[in-house]
């Protein structure tokens, strides 16, 4: 039974990685819309909730780098590199918080919000380091713009969609389909 659970998590993580790879196509490859809706964030967050923090972290690291190396979007440095840190933090924190908090609906929201805040802070730190390496500057205003202001539609979408999907996936009806 334990081996089946590992295989199921592997398959689900692969599915979430595939979703993270293809979901940005839904924005029509228009960077302004993609950066506002944050389409790669959704499958990575779900992977953390469903598969656990190690898988969420792994999918979060791989997704932006894989897209960058195969499609050229997002640009590898600094965007995809910083996104890899950010999404790894999202997936890991969502999974870790979901594991340690009580199994209540409010805990899903607490886990999600914690992951979103930590991920954005990690992104800001990564951008600051990468911009300094590149000889540029990353200001607090740039952090607020990139992490919050420009991402408001994606933040709202995540807060509305992720908890509903997690509750659906964890519902007894859905778990009967897995058995």
Buried (B, 14 or more C-beta within 10 A) or exposed (E): EEEEEEEEBEEBBBBBBEBBBEBBEEBEEEEEBBBBBBBBBBBBBBBBBBBBBBBBBBBBBBBBBBBBEEEEBBEBEBBBBBBBBBBBBBBBBBBBBBEEBEEEEEBBBBBBBBBBEBBBBBBBBBBBBBBEEEEEEBEEEBBEEBBEEBBEEBBEBBEEEBBEBBEEBBEEEEEEEEE
